[in-house]
Amino acid sequence: MQELSLYQLFTEKLNNSKIPYAVTGSVASIIYGEPHMTHDIDIVIELKVENAQDFINSFPIQEFYSPPIEILKTEILRPNLDKPEPNCQR
């Protein structure tokens, strides 16, 4: 199954770099019992400034696209307006 090897390509790299992630979308639905293939893989990662370079190193530019490290760090530090901080009043 080509989708499985593609899935493993990403998850093994994330596991090795100890970056937390969640598989979502159709691959997750297969695991939970509802087969539905869309021929893509949806993975949400929890990227922090301290592991951004590990992410870059795990997915080398010669094989994968990733924004430059400066952009990753800027986006990681950007406030998330959809999720209020604890004890934050809107």
Helices and strands as residue ranges (DSSP letters): H 2-16, E 21-24, H 25-31, E 42-45, G 49-51, H 52-58, H 69-77
